[in-house]
Amino acid sequence: MALVAGLTVGGLSLTACTPGSLGSSTSSGSASGAAPVTITVLADNSDQTTKPLQALIDAFNAKDTGVTVKLESRPQGTDGDNVVKTRLSTGDMDEIFQYNSGSLLAALDPAKNIVPLTDESYMANIDDSFKTSVTTDGQVYGVPLGQATGGGILYNKKVFEKLGLSVPKTWDEFMANNAKIKAAGIDPVIQTYGDTWTSQLFVLADFHNVTAVDADWATKYTANDPSAKYAVDPALKGFQRLEDVYKAGYLNKDFASAKNSQGLQKLVKGTGAQYPMLTFVIGTYSAMSDTAAQDIGFFAQPGDDASTNGLTSWSPGGLYIPTSASPEKQAAAKKFLEFVATPEACDVQTKAVTPSGPYAVKGCTLPDGLPAAVTDLQKYFDDGNVSPALEFLSPLKGPNLEKITVEVGSGITSAADGAARYDEDVKKQAQQLGLDGW
């Protein structure tokens, strides 16, 4: 689901390929005289993915390119992850598939399973920070879908105003706010473990606070340095924060079964005050009421030091071409990806779903009048108070994190035990990847 520091695509400009010149120096030429080709795109079934992607498909299909694109959906989360890995391993993948960037992409063995796009002319339109997140062994493998997002806390501004609360910059301030919110009869922190992936935010969004303490932590982590483990500080604190809010009784009663959509509804209605979340959901909750877009704000996850307060950011996910596609289908898929890598395509996505952050395509701009949370997010980028999420600095992200964070966040497992288990999960993955030192 996934932006890196220094992402300033909104202010950059570069002459993009014209809409009629779909095709590149290394892909097939003009569609004129060629037999029509139909390809499909496999993507997760969330509104945040399917709405902008379907809009892109419709816009592309309206052009005379000789290629028709269709959409196929898959589940989200672990089930969807298994679908992608199974189809890649069996050679039965669609001609294009949507997936994460960063470490999760690296785990798909791109050199074997994905067509490199490094030499495609349209890759010059893609922001370098995104290309870094889809690069393995010097080859670039995808184009971005959607925008950069931030991980932190969405909050109901009306609740904060009513209770006289200020946006916290430290964890102590955050917990003090929670006490006042609970005293007012409102759930301070919304959790939705019915969608297990949402349980990871307190750990993942805390990475800016980790790197503020040790700027080389990600490098040490990848190299198996004993000081860079989740079972020890500063990274342990992400698991402790998850434990803190549970032990304090600050969660909604249905946290174990609630889904992401229900969590957003609680936030919009004001029955819950804060929701640890990625900002890609902004478009979803904005559609839940006429005032939600301006009622909900965003702040970065607080740490121990207000002076280093800042954002953990995620690169957008990408669109990729599997090596199992025939040469003809690969050429057709590259035409669609070339269209996606244009400012025109950014505008198409903006009309389909409210942007949740800056685009990773040069020349793209964001409209005025965006939701309050987007404005809050953009300020971190403007001020330079942004760190990339760990998964964009290291190939390591254990596959069982969301299961472990559900247990810690539910009081089943302690923060210390959960962090130690996650370190073991990461060790197994590192060994599977063949990393040195593991």
Phi, psi and chi 1 to 4 in degrees:
 res  aa     phi    psi   chi1   chi2   chi3   chi4
   1 MET       -   26.9  -60.0 -143.4  175.9      -
   2 ALA   159.3      -      -      -      -      -
   3 LEU       -  150.5  -46.2  162.6      -      -
   4 VAL  -103.0  157.8  -85.5      -      -      -
   5 ALA   -61.1  144.0      -      -      -      -
   6 GLY    86.7    8.7      -      -      -      -
   7 LEU   -79.7  108.1 -173.0   59.4      -      -
   8 THR  -130.4   43.4   55.8      -      -      -
   9 VAL   -65.1  -24.6  -62.2      -      -      -
  10 GLY   -60.7  -32.1      -      -      -      -
  11 GLY   -97.8   -0.5      -      -      -      -
  12 LEU   -91.2  154.6  -63.8  174.8      -      -
  13 SER  -141.3  141.6   62.4      -      -      -
  14 LEU  -154.9  138.8 -174.6   78.7      -      -
  15 THR   -62.9  120.7  -58.0      -      -      -
  16 ALA   -92.5  166.0      -      -      -      -
  17 CYS   -62.9  141.5  -60.0      -      -      -
  18 THR   -71.0  150.6   59.5      -      -      -
  19 PRO   -55.4  -30.8  -26.5   34.9      -      -
  20 GLY   -84.9   -8.7      -      -      -      -
  21 SER  -103.4   51.1   61.3      -      -      -
  22 LEU   -73.9  127.7  -61.1  173.1      -      -
  23 GLY   131.9  157.7      -      -      -      -
  24 SER  -138.8 -179.0   72.2      -      -      -
  25 SER   -64.9  -22.0   57.8      -      -      -
  26 THR  -117.7   -2.6   58.5      -      -      -
  27 SER  -100.7 -174.4   62.2      -      -      -
  28 SER   -66.3  160.6   66.1      -      -      -
  29 GLY   -82.8 -151.8      -      -      -      -
  30 SER   -60.0  146.9  170.1      -      -      -
  31 ALA   -75.7  -10.5      -      -      -      -
  32 SER   -58.3  125.1  177.2      -      -      -
  33 GLY    84.4   -5.7      -      -      -      -
  34 ALA   -92.3  153.0      -      -      -      -
  35 ALA   -68.6  142.5      -      -      -      -
  36 PRO   -58.8  143.0  -22.2   33.6      -      -
  37 VAL  -125.2  134.7  177.9      -      -      -
  38 THR  -112.7  130.8  -62.4      -      -      -
  39 ILE  -129.6  161.1   59.7  174.4      -      -
  40 THR  -122.0  153.7   58.1      -      -      -
  41 VAL  -117.0  125.3 -178.5      -      -      -
  42 LEU   -94.7  125.6  179.6   67.5      -      -
  43 ALA  -144.8  157.5      -      -      -      -
  44 ASP   -66.9  158.4   73.6   64.1      -      -
  45 ASN   -90.4   15.6   58.9   10.9      -      -
  46 SER   -73.2  150.0   67.0      -      -      -
  47 ASP   -59.7  -36.0  -75.5  -12.9      -      -
  48 GLN   -62.8  -24.7  -64.6   93.9  -23.0      -
  49 THR   -97.0  -49.8  -62.1      -      -      -
  50 THR   -70.4  -35.4   57.3      -      -      -
  51 LYS   -65.1  -53.0  -74.7 -174.9  176.6  179.9
  52 PRO   -67.8  -34.0   21.9  -32.4      -      -
  53 LEU   -68.6  -41.4 -174.4   51.3      -      -
  54 GLN   -65.0  -36.9 -173.8   61.8   61.0      -
  55 ALA   -63.8  -40.4      -      -      -      -
  56 LEU   -63.8  -42.5  -72.9  169.8      -      -
  57 ILE   -62.1  -44.7  -70.5  171.3      -      -
  58 ASP   -62.6  -42.4  -68.0  -17.3      -      -
  59 ALA   -66.0  -40.8      -      -      -      -
  60 PHE   -67.9  -43.0  177.7   79.5      -      -
  61 ASN   -65.1  -21.7  -73.7  -16.9      -      -
  62 ALA   -75.2  -11.3      -      -      -      -
  63 LYS   -91.0  156.6  -60.5  176.2 -178.3  -68.0
  64 ASP   -91.7   79.9 -177.2   19.5      -      -
  65 THR  -110.9  -11.9   65.4      -      -      -
  66 GLY    82.2    5.7      -      -      -      -
  67 VAL  -125.6  133.1  176.7      -      -      -
  68 THR  -114.8  131.1  -61.5      -      -      -
  69 VAL  -112.1  137.8 -177.3      -      -      -
  70 LYS  -125.9  155.8  -65.0 -177.5  178.2 -179.7
  71 LEU  -106.4  134.5  177.9   63.5      -      -
  72 GLU  -123.7  136.1 -179.7 -173.5   -2.1      -
  73 SER  -105.4  156.8   62.9      -      -      -
  74 ARG  -134.9  165.9   61.0  167.7  173.2   82.3
  75 PRO   -65.8  166.1  -18.0   30.3      -      -
  76 GLN   -90.9  178.1  -56.2  171.9   54.0      -
  77 GLY    63.7 -150.3      -      -      -      -
  78 THR   -61.6  -40.3  -57.4      -      -      -
  79 ASP   -60.8  -44.3  -70.3  -18.3      -      -
  80 GLY   -67.0  -36.4      -      -      -      -
  81 ASP   -60.8  -41.1 -165.5   58.1      -      -
  82 ASN   -65.8  -36.0  -70.6  -24.8      -      -
  83 VAL   -61.1  -47.1  168.9      -      -      -
  84 VAL   -61.1  -48.5  169.8      -      -      -
  85 LYS   -65.9  -37.4  -68.9  175.5  179.1  176.1
  86 THR   -67.1  -44.8  -61.7      -      -      -
  87 ARG   -66.4  -36.8  -70.7 -161.1  179.7 -176.0
  88 LEU   -66.2  -41.3  -73.5  173.9      -      -
  89 SER   -70.3  -28.4   66.1      -      -      -
  90 THR   -94.8   -3.6   59.9      -      -      -
  91 GLY    73.2   23.5      -      -      -      -
  92 ASP  -112.9   26.6 -168.3   33.9      -      -
  93 MET   -80.2  148.8  178.0   56.3   78.3      -
  94 ASP   -59.7  168.1  -60.6   60.2      -      -
  95 GLU   -67.8  -23.8  -71.2   78.3   21.4      -
  96 ILE  -137.8  143.1  -59.7  172.9      -      -
  97 PHE  -136.5  146.7   67.8   98.8      -      -
  98 GLN   -95.3  136.0  167.4  -98.3  -20.5      -
  99 TYR  -159.9  172.7 -163.1   67.7      -      -
 100 ASN   -65.0  162.0  -59.7   73.5      -      -
 101 SER  -102.7 -179.8   53.8      -      -      -
 102 GLY    79.4 -147.5      -      -      -      -
 103 SER   -65.0  -33.0   61.0      -      -      -
 104 LEU   -66.3  -35.4  -66.9  177.7      -      -
 105 LEU   -66.2  -42.9  174.8   66.1      -      -
 106 ALA   -58.2  -31.2      -      -      -      -
 107 ALA   -70.9  -12.3      -      -      -      -
 108 LEU   -82.9    0.3  -64.1 -176.1      -      -
 109 ASP    57.0   65.2 -167.1   -1.9      -      -
 110 PRO   -55.2  -36.9  -25.3   35.3      -      -
 111 ALA   -58.8  -29.7      -      -      -      -
 112 LYS   -92.4  -38.8  175.1 -177.4  176.8 -177.7
 113 ASN  -107.3  -12.4  -66.2  -48.3      -      -
 114 ILE  -128.5  141.9  -56.0  176.1      -      -
 115 VAL   -77.1  125.5  175.3      -      -      -
 116 PRO   -70.5  144.7   23.5  -31.9      -      -
 117 LEU  -114.8   11.0  -56.1  174.8      -      -
 118 THR   -50.3  -43.0  -46.2      -      -      -
 119 ASP   -94.6    5.1  -63.2  -32.2      -      -
 120 GLU   -71.3  134.1  -61.2  -62.9  -41.3      -
 121 SER   -60.6  -33.1   61.6      -      -      -
 122 TYR   -72.1  -10.4   52.7   82.0      -      -
 123 MET   -67.2  -16.7  -65.5  -52.5  -68.8      -
 124 ALA   -65.4  -18.8      -      -      -      -
 125 ASN   -81.6  -10.6  -64.7   -5.7      -      -
 126 ILE   -93.9  135.2  -54.2  -59.3      -      -
 127 ASP   -60.8  138.9 -170.4   84.1      -      -
 128 ASP   -59.7  -34.0  -73.1  -17.7      -      -
 129 SER   -64.1  -35.4   57.7      -      -      -
 130 PHE   -71.4  -42.9  174.6   79.0      -      -
 131 LYS   -58.2  -35.5  -75.1 -168.0  -79.4 -168.6
 132 THR   -60.3  -36.7  -61.8      -      -      -
 133 SER   -77.3  -10.1   72.0      -      -      -
 134 VAL  -123.3   26.5  -67.1      -      -      -
 135 THR  -110.1  132.0  -64.4      -      -      -
 136 THR  -135.1  126.3  -59.4      -      -      -
 137 ASP    51.4   41.5  -64.8  -30.4      -      -
 138 GLY    82.6   -1.6      -      -      -      -
 139 GLN  -108.0  137.1  -64.3  -68.0  -28.8      -
 140 VAL   -98.4  133.2 -174.7      -      -      -
 141 TYR  -117.3   -5.8  -72.5   98.9      -      -
 142 GLY  -151.5  169.6      -      -      -      -
 143 VAL  -118.6  151.3  -60.8      -      -      -
 144 PRO   -77.7  143.8   27.5  -34.6      -      -
 145 LEU  -119.2  123.5  176.4   68.8      -      -
 146 GLY    89.2 -157.4      -      -      -      -
 147 GLN  -127.1  169.4  -50.7   89.8   36.7      -
 148 ALA   -61.6  145.2      -      -      -      -
 149 THR  -131.2  164.3   55.3      -      -      -
 150 GLY  -118.1  150.8      -      -      -      -
 151 GLY  -107.1  129.2      -      -      -      -
 152 GLY   179.6 -138.2      -      -      -      -
 153 ILE  -122.6  119.1  -43.2  -67.1      -      -
 154 LEU   -82.2  139.6  -66.5  169.2      -      -
 155 TYR  -140.2  152.0   73.0  102.6      -      -
 156 ASN   -84.5  111.1 -171.0  -60.9      -      -
 157 LYS   -65.5  -32.6  -64.7  169.8   66.8  175.8
 158 LYS   -66.5  -38.7  -73.0 -173.6  173.7 -179.8
 159 VAL   -64.3  -44.9  169.6      -      -      -
 160 PHE   -60.8  -42.6  -91.9   50.7      -      -
 161 GLU   -65.8  -43.6 -177.8  178.8   -5.0      -
 162 LYS   -61.5  -38.0  179.2 -179.3  177.8 -179.4
 163 LEU   -94.1    0.9  -60.2  179.5      -      -
 164 GLY    69.1   35.1      -      -      -      -
 165 LEU   -95.3  149.1  -55.9  178.4      -      -
 166 SER  -108.3  155.0  -60.8      -      -      -
 167 VAL   -63.5  125.1  169.3      -      -      -
 168 PRO   -79.1  146.9   30.5  -35.1      -      -
 169 LYS  -114.2   -9.5  -69.6 -171.7  175.5 -178.0
 170 THR  -126.3  159.4   68.1      -      -      -
 171 TRP   -65.6  -35.3 -172.0 -105.1      -      -
 172 ASP   -62.0  -40.9  -73.6  -15.2      -      -
 173 GLU   -65.6  -38.5  -68.2  171.8   -4.8      -
 174 PHE   -62.1  -46.8  176.9   69.9      -      -
 175 MET   -67.9  -33.5  -66.5  -63.4  -81.1      -
 176 ALA   -65.7  -41.3      -      -      -      -
 177 ASN   -59.9  -41.9  -80.7   -6.2      -      -
 178 ASN   -59.5  -39.6  -71.3  -21.7      -      -
 179 ALA   -62.3  -41.7      -      -      -      -
 180 LYS   -69.1  -37.4  -65.9  176.7 -177.7  177.2
 181 ILE   -66.7  -43.0  -65.6  166.7      -      -
 182 LYS   -64.0  -39.5 -176.5  176.5 -178.7  179.2
 183 ALA   -62.2  -25.4      -      -      -      -
 184 ALA   -85.9    1.6      -      -      -      -
 185 GLY    83.5   19.4      -      -      -      -
 186 ILE  -115.3  141.7  -61.0  168.9      -      -
 187 ASP   -66.6  119.2  -66.7  -29.9      -      -
 188 PRO   -67.9  -43.5  -21.7   34.7      -      -
 189 VAL  -127.7  123.2  178.4      -      -      -
 190 ILE   -89.8  131.1  -60.2  166.2      -      -
 191 GLN  -128.6  147.9  -68.1  -75.4   47.6      -
 192 THR  -137.1   72.7   53.5      -      -      -
 193 TYR   -76.3   -4.2  -62.3  163.0      -      -
 194 GLY   -63.0  -27.5      -      -      -      -
 195 ASP  -107.7   96.8  -76.2  -37.0      -      -
 196 THR   -59.9  -28.2   54.4      -      -      -
 197 TRP   -62.6  -26.8   64.3  -92.7      -      -
 198 THR   -70.8  -14.3   66.8      -      -      -
 199 SER   -73.2  -11.4   67.2      -      -      -
 200 GLN   -85.4  -10.7  -55.8  172.2   85.7      -
 201 LEU   -62.5  -42.0  -95.4  -63.3      -      -
 202 PHE   -61.5  -29.0  -87.8  131.2      -      -
 203 VAL   -82.3  -51.1  172.5      -      -      -
 204 LEU   -69.7  -40.6  -61.6 -179.3      -      -
 205 ALA   -74.4   -7.9      -      -      -      -
 206 ASP   -84.3   -1.0 -159.1   54.1      -      -
 207 PHE   -66.1  -30.8 -173.1   66.2      -      -
 208 HIS   -58.0  -37.8  174.4   84.8      -      -
 209 ASN   -69.6  -32.1  -61.9  -40.3      -      -
 210 VAL   -66.7  -50.1  173.3      -      -      -
 211 THR   -70.9  -21.2 -163.8      -      -      -
 212 ALA   -67.4  -29.0      -      -      -      -
 213 VAL   -83.4  -40.5  174.2      -      -      -
 214 ASP  -140.3  100.8 -176.5   -6.2      -      -
 215 ALA   -64.0  -21.4      -      -      -      -
 216 ASP   -98.9   12.8  -63.9  -35.2      -      -
 217 TRP   -58.9  -42.6 -164.8   91.5      -      -
 218 ALA   -63.2  -40.7      -      -      -      -
 219 THR   -64.6  -43.7  -59.2      -      -      -
 220 LYS   -64.1  -40.0  -64.4  175.5 -178.4  176.7
 221 TYR   -59.8  -46.2  172.2   74.2      -      -
 222 THR   -66.1  -31.5  -54.4      -      -      -
 223 ALA   -88.0    4.4      -      -      -      -
 224 ASN    67.3   34.9 -162.8   22.8      -      -
 225 ASP   -71.1  128.5 -173.0  -45.0      -      -
 226 PRO   -58.5  -23.7  -24.0   34.5      -      -
 227 SER   -79.4  -13.5   68.7      -      -      -
 228 ALA  -112.5   69.1      -      -      -      -
 229 LYS  -127.0  155.4  -59.5  -67.8 -179.3 -177.2
 230 TYR   -73.1  -18.1  -85.4   94.5      -      -
 231 ALA   -78.7   -5.1      -      -      -      -
 232 VAL  -128.4  158.6  -62.4      -      -      -
 233 ASP   -67.3  150.1  -76.5  -23.5      -      -
 234 PRO   -87.2  -10.8   32.0  -37.1      -      -
 235 ALA   -71.0  -26.0      -      -      -      -
 236 LEU   -57.7  -29.1  175.3   59.6      -      -
 237 LYS   -62.0  -27.8  -70.1 -172.5  176.8  179.1
 238 GLY   -61.8  -43.5      -      -      -      -
 239 PHE   -67.5  -36.8  -77.0   90.5      -      -
 240 GLN   -65.9  -34.9  -69.8  173.9  -27.5      -
 241 ARG   -65.8  -38.3  -56.7 -165.0 -159.8  -69.3
 242 LEU   -62.0  -42.2 -169.9   61.2      -      -
 243 GLU   -69.1  -38.6 -175.8  178.0   61.1      -
 244 ASP   -57.2  -49.9  -75.0   -9.5      -      -
 245 VAL   -69.2  -30.1  -67.3      -      -      -
 246 TYR   -69.7  -50.3  169.8   77.8      -      -
 247 LYS   -62.1  -31.4  -76.6 -172.2  171.2 -179.5
 248 ALA   -78.9   -5.5      -      -      -      -
 249 GLY    72.8   32.4      -      -      -      -
 250 TYR   -94.4    3.8  -71.1  153.1      -      -
 251 LEU   -94.6  158.4  -53.3 -175.7      -      -
 252 ASN   -64.2  147.1   46.9  -59.0      -      -
 253 LYS   -61.5  -31.8  -69.5 -178.3  179.6  179.9
 254 ASP   -95.7   26.0   61.7  -15.3      -      -
 255 PHE   -58.1  -30.4   71.1   87.9      -      -
 256 ALA   -71.8  -27.1      -      -      -      -
 257 SER  -116.6  -15.9   59.8      -      -      -
 258 ALA   -62.6  146.4      -      -      -      -
 259 LYS   -98.9  166.2  -60.9  -77.3 -170.0  176.7
 260 ASN   -55.3  -44.5  177.8 -122.9      -      -
 261 SER   -62.7  -37.1   59.4      -      -      -
 262 GLN   -69.3  -36.6  -65.9  171.8  -56.3      -
 263 GLY   -62.6  -41.7      -      -      -      -
 264 LEU   -65.3  -37.6  -66.9  173.8      -      -
 265 GLN   -63.7  -41.1  -71.4  168.6   -7.9      -
 266 LYS   -61.0  -41.6  -68.4  175.8 -174.0  -71.7
 267 LEU   -64.5  -45.7 -177.3   67.9      -      -
 268 VAL   -65.3  -39.5  169.7      -      -      -
 269 LYS   -74.8  -19.1  -68.7  178.4 -179.3  178.5
 270 GLY    85.8    9.7      -      -      -      -
 271 THR   -78.8  -15.5   56.5      -      -      -
 272 GLY  -130.7  142.2      -      -      -      -
 273 ALA   -94.7  -33.1      -      -      -      -
 274 GLN  -141.6  146.2  -59.6  162.0  113.6      -
 275 TYR  -140.1  109.5 -171.1   12.9      -      -
 276 PRO   -63.1  121.5  -16.8   29.8      -      -
 277 MET  -164.6  161.5 -173.9   44.1   53.2      -
 278 LEU   -84.8  146.7  -67.9  166.6      -      -
 279 THR   -76.0    1.6   57.1      -      -      -
 280 PHE   -67.8  -11.1   76.4   87.8      -      -
 281 VAL   -85.9    1.2  -58.9      -      -      -
 282 ILE   -56.0  -44.1  -70.9  174.0      -      -
 283 GLY   -62.8  -35.3      -      -      -      -
 284 THR   -67.2  -50.9  -60.9      -      -      -
 285 TYR   -73.3  -26.0   73.6   67.4      -      -
 286 SER   -63.3  -26.4  -66.8      -      -      -
 287 ALA   -84.5   -3.1      -      -      -      -
 288 MET   -83.8  -19.4  -69.5 -179.8  173.2      -
 289 SER  -158.8  163.7   81.9      -      -      -
 290 ASP   -66.8  -23.9  -67.6  -20.9      -      -
 291 THR  -111.0   -1.6   62.7      -      -      -
 292 ALA   -58.9  -37.6      -      -      -      -
 293 ALA   -58.1  -35.4      -      -      -      -
 294 GLN   -99.2  -15.2  -62.4  -52.0  -42.9      -
 295 ASP   -79.6  -22.5  -72.1  -13.1      -      -
 296 ILE  -107.1  125.2  -53.2  -57.6      -      -
 297 GLY  -109.8 -175.9      -      -      -      -
 298 PHE  -145.0  141.0  171.9   82.3      -      -
 299 PHE  -141.0  152.3   57.8   86.3      -      -
 300 ALA   -67.3  153.5      -      -      -      -
 301 GLN   -63.8  123.8 -179.6  160.2  -47.5      -
 302 PRO   -66.9  149.4  -20.2   33.9      -      -
 303 GLY  -119.5 -151.2      -      -      -      -
 304 ASP   -89.4  -19.5  -66.6  -29.2      -      -
 305 ASP  -126.8  114.9 -174.2   -9.3      -      -
 306 ALA   -61.9  -28.2      -      -      -      -
 307 SER   -70.8  -19.8   68.3      -      -      -
 308 THR  -110.1   13.9   59.6      -      -      -
 309 ASN   -57.6  131.0  179.6 -112.0      -      -
 310 GLY  -169.0 -178.6      -      -      -      -
 311 LEU  -101.4  140.0  175.6   73.8      -      -
 312 THR   -94.9  124.2  -57.8      -      -      -
 313 SER  -116.1  153.9   62.4      -      -      -
 314 TRP  -119.5  135.2  -90.1 -103.6      -      -
 315 SER   -72.1  148.7 -155.9      -      -      -
 316 PRO   -64.9  158.8   21.3  -30.7      -      -
 317 GLY   -69.0  175.3      -      -      -      -
 318 GLY  -131.6  172.0      -      -      -      -
 319 LEU  -111.1  134.6  -63.8  174.7      -      -
 320 TYR  -133.7  154.4  -50.1   94.0      -      -
 321 ILE  -111.1  122.9  -57.0  172.2      -      -
 322 PRO   -76.8  150.0   30.8  -36.1      -      -
 323 THR   -68.5  -15.8   51.6      -      -      -
 324 SER   -72.4  -16.5   58.0      -      -      -
 325 ALA   -68.9  144.4      -      -      -      -
 326 SER   -67.4  159.1   67.9      -      -      -
 327 PRO   -53.9  -39.9  -28.6   36.6      -      -
 328 GLU   -64.2  -43.5  179.0 -171.1   31.1      -
 329 LYS   -69.2  -35.6  -61.5  -80.9 -170.5  171.9
 330 GLN   -62.3  -42.2  -71.8 -175.3   25.4      -
 331 ALA   -62.7  -40.4      -      -      -      -
 332 ALA   -66.5  -41.3      -      -      -      -
 333 ALA   -62.8  -38.0      -      -      -      -
 334 LYS   -64.4  -31.7  -72.1  178.6  179.4  179.4
 335 LYS   -64.1  -42.0  -72.4 -174.0  176.9 -176.3
 336 PHE   -66.3  -43.2  179.7   66.4      -      -
 337 LEU   -64.2  -32.6  -64.0 -166.9      -      -
 338 GLU   -64.5  -38.3  179.2  165.8   11.3      -
 339 PHE   -65.0  -42.0  169.6   66.1      -      -
 340 VAL   -60.7  -28.8  174.2      -      -      -
 341 ALA   -88.5   38.8      -      -      -      -
 342 THR  -130.5  155.0   63.7      -      -      -
 343 PRO   -59.9  -31.6  -28.5   37.3      -      -
 344 GLU   -57.8  -42.7  178.0 -171.0   -4.3      -
 345 ALA   -66.4  -35.3      -      -      -      -
 346 CYS   -60.6  -43.9  -65.4      -      -      -
 347 ASP   -62.8  -37.8  -68.1  -18.5      -      -
 348 VAL   -61.8  -44.1  168.7      -      -      -
 349 GLN   -66.2  -39.1  -66.4  177.5   75.4      -
 350 THR   -61.4  -38.1  -64.9      -      -      -
 351 LYS   -70.8  -28.2  -69.7  178.7 -178.6  178.4
 352 ALA   -82.2  -39.9      -      -      -      -
 353 VAL  -143.9  137.6  174.8      -      -      -
 354 THR   -58.1  126.0  -57.1      -      -      -
 355 PRO   -59.8  144.4  -22.9   34.1      -      -
 356 SER  -109.1    7.3   58.0      -      -      -
 357 GLY   166.6 -172.5      -      -      -      -
 358 PRO   -73.5  149.5   25.0  -33.0      -      -
 359 TYR   -79.5  159.0  -74.4   98.4      -      -
 360 ALA  -104.0   20.9      -      -      -      -
 361 VAL  -112.4  127.9  175.3      -      -      -
 362 LYS   -65.7  139.7  -63.6  174.6 -177.6  178.3
 363 GLY    92.6   -9.7      -      -      -      -
 364 CYS   -79.5  145.0  -66.3      -      -      -
 365 THR  -129.4  158.7   57.4      -      -      -
 366 LEU  -102.9  143.4  -65.1  176.2      -      -
 367 PRO   -75.6  166.4   30.4  -36.5      -      -
 368 ASP   -76.5  167.4  -65.5  -30.9      -      -
 369 GLY    71.6   29.7      -      -      -      -
 370 LEU   -77.6  162.5  -70.5  174.7      -      -
 371 PRO   -55.8  154.7  -27.9   36.1      -      -
 372 ALA   -57.9  -37.0      -      -      -      -
 373 ALA   -66.0  -32.2      -      -      -      -
 374 VAL   -67.0  -42.5  177.8      -      -      -
 375 THR   -62.2  -42.4  -57.2      -      -      -
 376 ASP   -61.2  -43.9  -66.7  -20.6      -      -
 377 LEU   -63.6  -45.4  173.5   67.6      -      -
 378 GLN   -60.9  -31.4 -173.5   65.2   52.9      -
 379 LYS   -62.4  -36.6 -169.1  174.9 -171.2  -52.3
 380 TYR   -63.0  -40.8  -70.2  100.7      -      -
 381 PHE   -66.1  -44.4  -76.4   98.5      -      -
 382 ASP   -61.5  -37.3  -67.8  -16.5      -      -
 383 ASP   -84.8   -7.3  -67.3  -15.1      -      -
 384 GLY    76.0   17.2      -      -      -      -
 385 ASN   -95.5   61.2  -65.7  -30.7      -      -
 386 VAL  -136.3  137.1  179.6      -      -      -
 387 SER  -125.1  140.6  -63.9      -      -      -
 388 PRO   -65.7  145.3   -8.5   20.0      -      -
 389 ALA   -59.7  152.7      -      -      -      -
 390 LEU   -55.2  -35.1  176.5   59.4      -      -
 391 GLU   -66.3   -9.7   61.1 -162.1   77.1      -
 392 PHE  -101.8   -0.8  -55.3  106.9      -      -
 393 LEU  -115.1  -12.3  -60.9  174.2      -      -
 394 SER  -144.6  146.5  170.9      -      -      -
 395 PRO   -77.4   -0.9   29.5  -35.6      -      -
 396 LEU   -97.7  119.6  -65.9  173.4      -      -
 397 LYS  -150.4  108.8 -174.6  175.7 -171.2  -67.9
 398 GLY   -61.1  138.1      -      -      -      -
 399 PRO   -69.8  -16.1   25.4  -34.8      -      -
 400 ASN  -101.9   13.9  -67.2  -51.9      -      -
 401 LEU   -57.5  -45.6  177.6   59.1      -      -
 402 GLU   -65.7  -29.6   62.6 -169.1   69.1      -
 403 LYS   -70.3  -40.4  -63.3  177.1 -177.2  178.5
 404 ILE   -69.1  -41.9  -64.1  169.7      -      -
 405 THR   -68.8  -30.6   48.4      -      -      -
 406 VAL   -61.4  -43.6  163.9      -      -      -
 407 GLU   -66.6  -43.5  -67.1 -178.1   12.5      -
 408 VAL   -66.0  -43.7  173.7      -      -      -
 409 GLY   -71.8  -11.7      -      -      -      -
 410 SER  -105.0    1.5  -57.8      -      -      -
 411 GLY    79.0    9.8      -      -      -      -
 412 ILE   -77.9  -37.4  -61.3  170.0      -      -
 413 THR  -127.5  142.5  -59.8      -      -      -
 414 SER   -72.7  160.6   70.3      -      -      -
 415 ALA   -59.4  -43.4      -      -      -      -
 416 ALA   -63.3  -46.0      -      -      -      -
 417 ASP   -67.2  -40.3  -72.4  -13.0      -      -
 418 GLY   -63.7  -42.3      -      -      -      -
 419 ALA   -64.4  -41.2      -      -      -      -
 420 ALA   -64.8  -39.7      -      -      -      -
 421 ARG   -64.7  -37.4  -79.6  175.4   53.4 -160.4
 422 TYR   -68.1  -37.1 -175.9   55.5      -      -
 423 ASP   -59.4  -38.8  -77.7  -23.9      -      -
 424 GLU   -67.6  -37.6  -74.7  -60.1  -49.9      -
 425 ASP   -61.7  -43.1 -167.5   37.9      -      -
 426 VAL   -66.4  -39.6  168.6      -      -      -
 427 LYS   -59.3  -43.6  178.3 -179.9  178.7 -179.7
 428 LYS   -62.5  -41.2  -68.6  176.7 -177.1  177.6
 429 GLN   -66.7  -41.5 -168.8 -153.4   33.2      -
 430 ALA   -60.5  -39.5      -      -      -      -
 431 GLN   -68.1  -37.2  -68.9  172.7  -17.5      -
 432 GLN   -65.1  -34.4  -69.9  173.2   -8.0      -
 433 LEU   -80.1  -11.8  -68.1  173.5      -      -
 434 GLY    73.7   30.0      -      -      -      -
 435 LEU   -71.9  145.0  -62.4 -174.7      -      -
 436 ASP   -64.5  143.6  -67.6  -22.4      -      -
 437 GLY    87.9    0.7      -      -      -      -
 438 TRP  -110.3      -  -69.9   84.8      -      -
